[in-house]
Amino acid sequence: MIRSASLLLLAFAVAPISAADWPQWLGPERDSIWRESGVAGQFPESGAKIKWRVPVSYGYSGPAVADGRVFLTDYLKKTGDITNNPGGPDVLTGTERVLCFDVATGKEIWKYEYPRNYSISYGAGPRATPTVDGDKVYTLGAEGDLICFNAVNGEVVWKKELRKEFKCDAPFWGYSAAPLVDGDTLYCIVGGEGSIAVAFDKNSGKELWRALSAPSQGYCPPTMIEFAGKKQLLIWHPLSLNSLNPATGEVYWSVPLEPSYAMSISPPRQEGNLLFAGGYSDTSVLLKLTEEPGAEVLWRGTGKTSIATANAPPIVDGKTIYGVDGISGQLMAAKVEDGKRLWETQKPTSPERRPKHATAFLVKLGETGNRYILASETGDLIFADLTPEAYTEINRAHILEPTNEAFGRAVVWAHPAYANKSAYLRNDKELVCVDLAAE
């Protein structure tokens, strides 16, 4: 294992996470909202302005941005073929890496790498976005390497090999659920008997509790919500959506929710006392939260009352759900009250007609208004207005070449980060910083 760091960085103080940071998957609140001020709502006529590009290798994991640094994980393949066969694993040898770059220049600050063989389907690199919390950054590799680093210099604080410690297998498509930090606790999807969800002390790695059993751990990251003055940790594994006491792992409530192929992926989305969750192949559900804590099923989606999200998390915006349907590959709008679809369009996801798992990652610009920024699997960034009436595209710019492959087409399947009035996007060859400051 190799770690390198700039000596000059040791003199830097670690500042708190700022409003301009994107320190984890889906942003500071994990709600897909970019709240930074001074951000453009469209590209200028001259097109996108690229600040910098740096070479990286294979990975589905998105970048995290915090305190002047960009964190990313990737994979250097040594032997084996990446076939992206959805029915069988890629058997590879190689090295997983954790990379830290300067946010202004893209210059490498530190790097940590370790040998890791893969036996997972779609083997093109790690999946989980790093989670930054103060002076620490947490990474989860595709085969279950959970590591806590000093964010400044890359020194390892603690690490675990989850498959060995918890006697479990990696998910079929690899560990994908970005760890969650809340207070002094790190929550992680692990696997194994009684340990689908595990809570660790974020500073030492000491196990605090473990909970839940299922045939597979799935891919959905832990989600923290609050209702009626009480926090709830939501864990969606391939059999059910579960609410736990974050302090103890005690189960508050559980609702059956079984997606096809164990594809529990997208995080549940809260809107007041309502909670929406949706997975592949007609597995949508809307719940009403009660004070016990508890949950009542208001509707379950089938056919035209379902958004079967897969790669891209949906967003609940007021009375409307926006999401990309994994079956049809279309961006859709649906009513929260009953799940009925309002419109659907292929335009932001893929130029092909209804390709499997076509993807566009949605982020809302600010807490009000209708403007969104979408990162398409085509390598485009798109500004658009999403309303219950229609998808209205403002303009787009081509940022990255699709370097991965899915079902015979080229794709980019990594969620960007948005911080410092910029977008940070990656494929399997480079990490790109795009200036999105308002003129």
SVG drawing of the C-alpha trace seen along z (x, -y; Angstrom):
<svg xmlns="http://www.w3.org/2000/svg" viewBox="-54 -39 61 54">
<polyline fill="none" stroke="black" stroke-width="0.4" points="0.0,0.0 1.3,-3.4 0.5,-6.9 1.9,-10.1 1.3,-13.7 2.5,-17.2 4.5,-18.4 3.3,-21.9 -0.2,-20.7 0.7,-19.8 0.8,-23.5 -2.8,-24.1 -5.5,-24.2 -8.6,-22.2 -11.6,-24.5 -15.2,-23.6 -17.4,-22.5 -18.6,-25.6 -21.9,-26.3 -19.9,-26.1 -18.8,-22.5 -20.3,-19.2 -18.8,-16.9 -20.8,-13.7 -23.1,-11.9 -26.0,-14.2 -24.6,-17.2 -24.4,-18.6 -27.9,-17.5 -28.0,-14.4 -31.1,-16.0 -29.8,-16.8 -30.2,-20.6 -27.3,-23.0 -27.9,-25.9 -24.8,-28.0 -25.5,-31.6 -24.0,-33.2 -24.4,-30.1 -25.4,-30.4 -28.8,-29.1 -27.6,-28.4 -24.5,-28.1 -23.3,-31.3 -23.4,-31.4 -19.7,-30.7 -20.4,-27.3 -18.9,-25.7 -15.7,-27.0 -13.4,-24.3 -11.2,-25.2 -9.1,-22.0 -8.9,-18.4 -6.8,-15.7 -6.3,-12.0 -8.0,-9.3 -8.9,-5.7 -12.0,-3.5 -14.8,-4.3 -18.5,-4.9 -18.0,-6.8 -18.7,-10.6 -16.3,-13.2 -16.7,-14.9 -15.5,-18.5 -14.7,-20.0 -12.3,-22.6 -10.4,-23.2 -10.0,-19.6 -11.6,-17.2 -11.7,-13.5 -12.2,-10.7 -11.8,-6.9 -10.8,-4.9 -9.4,-1.5 -6.2,-0.6 -6.9,2.7 -4.0,5.1 -5.6,8.3 -9.0,9.4 -11.7,8.1 -14.4,5.6 -17.3,7.1 -20.2,5.4 -22.2,8.6 -25.3,8.0 -25.6,11.7 -22.1,12.5 -19.0,11.1 -15.9,9.5 -12.9,11.2 -10.1,8.7 -6.8,8.0 -5.7,4.4 -5.4,1.5 -8.1,-0.6 -7.0,-4.2 -8.2,-7.2 -7.1,-10.5 -7.1,-14.0 -6.8,-17.1 -6.5,-20.8 -9.9,-22.3 -8.5,-25.4 -5.9,-23.7 -6.6,-19.9 -3.1,-19.3 -2.7,-16.0 -2.3,-16.6 -2.2,-13.0 -2.9,-9.5 -3.5,-6.2 -3.6,-2.9 -4.0,0.8 -4.2,4.1 -7.8,5.3 -9.1,8.1 -12.6,7.8 -15.3,10.4 -18.3,8.2 -20.6,7.5 -19.8,4.2 -16.3,4.2 -15.2,0.7 -14.1,-0.6 -15.5,-1.7 -19.1,-2.9 -19.5,-4.9 -18.8,-8.6 -16.3,-9.6 -17.9,-11.1 -16.0,-14.1 -16.6,-15.1 -14.4,-17.8 -10.8,-16.6 -11.7,-13.1 -12.8,-11.4 -14.3,-8.0 -14.2,-5.8 -15.9,-2.4 -14.4,-0.3 -16.3,2.0 -15.2,5.1 -15.9,3.7 -12.7,1.8 -13.9,-0.8 -11.2,-3.4 -11.0,-6.5 -8.3,-9.0 -6.9,-12.2 -8.4,-14.5 -5.4,-16.8 -2.5,-14.4 -4.0,-11.1 -2.9,-9.2 -5.0,-6.2 -6.9,-6.7 -8.6,-3.3 -9.8,-0.7 -11.8,2.5 -12.3,5.2 -16.1,5.6 -16.4,9.0 -13.8,10.6 -14.9,9.0 -18.6,9.6 -18.3,12.9 -20.3,11.7 -20.1,11.5 -20.1,8.2 -23.3,7.4 -23.5,8.7 -22.7,5.3 -20.3,4.3 -20.5,2.2 -22.2,-1.0 -23.8,-2.7 -21.9,-5.8 -21.4,-5.8 -23.3,-8.4 -21.9,-10.5 -24.3,-11.9 -22.8,-13.2 -20.0,-10.9 -21.4,-7.9 -20.6,-6.5 -23.4,-4.4 -22.6,-1.8 -24.4,0.9 -22.3,4.0 -24.1,7.4 -24.2,10.8 -26.4,12.2 -27.7,9.5 -25.4,6.9 -27.0,5.4 -26.6,2.0 -23.7,1.3 -22.9,-1.8 -19.3,-2.6 -17.6,-5.3 -16.4,-7.6 -13.1,-8.4 -12.0,-5.0 -13.9,-2.6 -15.3,-0.8 -18.5,1.1 -21.5,-0.5 -24.3,1.8 -25.4,4.0 -28.9,4.7 -31.1,6.4 -30.7,9.5 -31.5,10.1 -30.2,12.4 -28.4,9.4 -27.5,6.0 -28.5,4.1 -27.1,0.8 -29.1,-2.0 -27.1,-4.3 -28.2,-4.9 -30.6,-7.9 -31.3,-10.0 -34.7,-11.8 -36.4,-13.6 -40.1,-13.6 -42.1,-14.7 -38.8,-15.7 -37.2,-12.2 -34.5,-11.1 -34.9,-7.9 -32.2,-6.0 -33.7,-4.5 -32.2,-1.3 -33.6,0.2 -32.4,3.7 -33.9,5.9 -36.7,7.2 -38.0,4.1 -37.6,0.4 -36.7,0.1 -36.6,-2.7 -34.1,-2.3 -33.3,-4.1 -29.9,-5.7 -28.5,-5.3 -29.3,-1.6 -30.3,0.0 -33.7,0.9 -36.3,1.2 -39.1,-1.4 -41.0,-0.1 -40.6,2.0 -42.5,2.0 -42.1,4.7 -40.5,3.3 -38.9,5.9 -37.3,4.6 -36.4,6.9 -32.8,8.3 -32.2,7.1 -31.9,3.5 -32.7,1.4 -30.7,-1.6 -32.3,-5.1 -32.6,-6.8 -36.1,-7.3 -37.2,-11.0 -39.1,-12.8 -41.6,-15.7 -43.1,-16.7 -45.0,-13.7 -44.7,-11.8 -41.9,-9.4 -41.4,-8.2 -39.2,-5.2 -38.9,-3.6 -36.9,-0.8 -36.5,1.2 -39.6,2.8 -42.7,1.2 -41.6,1.1 -42.7,-2.5 -44.4,-3.2 -45.6,-6.4 -45.7,-6.3 -47.3,-8.5 -45.1,-9.0 -46.7,-8.8 -45.4,-9.9 -44.8,-6.5 -42.6,-6.5 -44.5,-4.5 -45.5,-4.5 -48.7,-3.8 -48.8,-2.8 -50.8,-5.3 -50.2,-3.8 -47.9,-1.3 -46.9,-1.9 -47.6,0.4 -47.5,-0.3 -48.3,-4.0 -48.2,-4.8 -44.6,-3.9 -41.2,-5.5 -38.8,-2.5 -35.7,-4.5 -32.3,-2.6 -29.1,-4.6 -30.4,-8.1 -32.1,-9.1 -35.5,-10.8 -36.4,-14.2 -39.7,-15.0 -40.4,-18.7 -43.6,-19.8 -46.4,-17.8 -44.4,-16.3 -41.9,-13.5 -39.2,-13.8 -37.1,-10.7 -35.6,-8.6 -37.4,-5.3 -34.9,-2.5 -37.1,-0.4 -38.0,-2.8 -35.0,-5.1 -37.2,-8.3 -37.2,-11.2 -40.7,-11.4 -42.9,-13.6 -45.5,-12.0 -48.0,-13.3 -47.1,-12.6 -50.7,-12.1 -51.2,-9.0 -48.1,-8.3 -49.8,-9.0 -47.4,-10.1 -47.8,-13.7 -45.2,-13.5 -42.2,-11.6 -39.3,-12.4 -36.2,-10.8 -34.5,-14.0 -32.2,-14.4 -31.2,-10.8 -30.1,-9.3 -30.5,-9.9 -31.6,-6.3 -35.2,-5.2 -35.8,-3.8 -32.4,-2.2 -32.2,-0.1 -31.2,-2.0 -30.7,-5.3 -29.5,-7.8 -29.5,-11.5 -28.6,-12.7 -30.9,-15.5 -29.9,-18.4 -32.1,-21.3 -30.7,-24.8 -31.7,-26.4 -34.6,-25.5 -37.2,-27.5 -37.9,-27.8 -38.0,-25.2 -34.4,-25.3 -32.5,-22.0 -29.1,-20.9 -28.9,-17.4 -25.8,-15.3 -26.7,-12.9 -25.1,-9.6 -24.1,-11.1 -21.5,-13.3 -23.7,-16.4 -24.6,-18.9 -28.1,-20.3 -30.0,-23.2 -33.7,-22.7 -36.9,-23.8 -38.9,-20.9 -42.6,-21.6 -45.7,-19.4 -46.6,-20.6 -43.4,-19.9 -39.7,-19.4 -38.3,-22.6 -34.6,-22.4 -32.7,-25.7 -29.4,-24.6 -26.6,-22.0 -22.9,-21.5 -20.9,-18.4 -18.3,-18.0 -17.1,-14.4 -16.8,-11.5 -18.7,-8.4 -16.0,-5.9 -18.0,-3.0 -20.4,-0.7 -23.9,0.5 -26.2,2.7 -24.1,1.9 -24.0,-1.9 -21.4,-4.3 -22.3,-5.9 -21.1,-8.0 -22.6,-6.7 -21.0,-8.8 -22.9,-11.5 -21.1,-14.9 -20.3,-17.2 -21.4,-20.9 -19.3,-23.3 -17.4,-26.6 -19.7,-27.7 -18.4,-24.8 -19.3,-21.3 -16.9,-18.3 -17.5,-15.4 -15.6,-12.2 -15.5,-9.3 -13.0,-6.5 -10.2,-8.7 -10.5,-12.2 -11.9,-14.4 -13.1,-17.7 -13.9,-21.0 -16.5,-23.2 -17.0,-26.9 -20.6,-27.6 -20.4,-31.0 -23.0,-33.6 -21.6,-36.3"/>
</svg>
